[in-house]
Amino acid sequence: MQTIENGYRSLSLMYDLGFDRIIVPVVIVAGLVLASILATESSLLRVPADYFLN
């Protein structure tokens, strides 16, 4: 029960601080992480198949 109460307090604090001030940096960081993952995966697709055989 205390965990739920602490979680509610933290969400209430985020709302009081201004949800936009918190969600915008989180979305930017999430987008950068997703872009780096996609860039890594696409660069691995461009490597020739015999590169891994040696």
JODAFEN-V324777 format. One record per backbone hydrogen bond with DSSP energy under -0.5 kcal/mol. NH is the residue of the N-H (numbers start at 0). CO is the residue of the C=O. Records with the same first field share a line. If there is no record, write none. Layout:
# JODAFEN-V324777
NH=CO, CO
This chain:
# JODAFEN-V324777
4=0
5=1
6=2
7=3
8=4
9=5
10=6
11=7
12=8
13=9
14=10
15=11
16=12
17=13
20=17
21=17, 18
22=18
23=19
25=21
26=22
27=23
28=24
29=25
30=26
31=27
32=28
33=29
34=30
35=31
36=32
37=33
38=34
39=35
40=36
41=37
42=38
43=39
44=40
45=41
46=43
50=47
51=48
53=49
